[in-house]
């Protein structure tokens, strides 16, 4: 079986991966990872790391778009040198803009989640507790009335006439 040469392997993304692997085996000093990743994803804290991952995703989306535009314009995929030039074209200010966009996306997502949760919490609090409170108030009033009737009956059985006492209080003459 005859092996293909590396120039035929570099036609497309899969070929580029095979070329990178063969370069690594031959001792070529090219880095096997995207140099933009460590510039965006820093391990300072979980929140910053999450924002870095989102920013890196935005970078990858821009890179994919650039490759697609390049392929449509040039009728071929970019070479390794052209890809490295693209990666180096990302200045600190452009990367910072990606980080700011990532922070805005997280803030917008968080705001929408909080707003949705707030609506659900208020709806359940108002609907559920309102009828529960009405039931409690009605039950309390009923118990109070039954207690007063029981006291009146007990006093009546013991010989105390509450109606006559009330009449003497209201009409003292």
C-alpha positions, 0 to 999 in steps of 0.5 A, a space after each residue: 500500500 502506498 502512502 499519500 504525500 503530505 501535500 495531498 493531506 493538507 486539502 481540508 481540515 482533516 488533512 491539516 490535522 494529519 499534517 500537524 500530527 506528522 509534523 509533531 512526530 518529525 520534531 517540527 517545533 509548531 505548537 499542537 494547540 491554538 495559541 489564542 486559547 491560553 490568552 482567553 481562558 485563564 484559570 484565575 477563577 471559575 467565573 473568569 474561566 467560564 467567560 474565557 471559554 465563551 470568548 474562545 467559542 466566539 473566537 472559534 466562530 470568527 475563525 470558522 467564518 474567516 476560513 469559510 470566507 477565505 475558501 469561498 474567495 480563494 477556492 481553497 482552504 488556507 495554508 498553515 502559514 495563512 492560519 498562523 497569520 490569522 491567529 497572530 492578527 488577533 491583538 489584545 484589544 480584539 481579544 478583550 472585545 471578545 471577553 467583553 462580548 462574552 461577559 455581555 452574553 452571560 449577563 443577558 442570559 443571567 438576566 433572562 433566567 432571573 426575570 423568568 424565575 422571578 415571574 414564576 416565583 411571584 405567580 406561585 407566591 400570589 396564587 398559592 398563598 392568597 387562597 391558602 391565606 383566605 382559607 386560614 382566615 376563614 378557618 380562624 374566624 370559624 374557630 373563634 365563633 365556635 369558641 365564643 358559642 361554647 363559652 356562652 353555652 358553658 356559662 348558660 349551663 352554670 347559671 349565668 345569663 349573658 343576655 341579661 348581663 349585656 342588657 344591664 351594661 347597655 341600659 344601666 337604669 
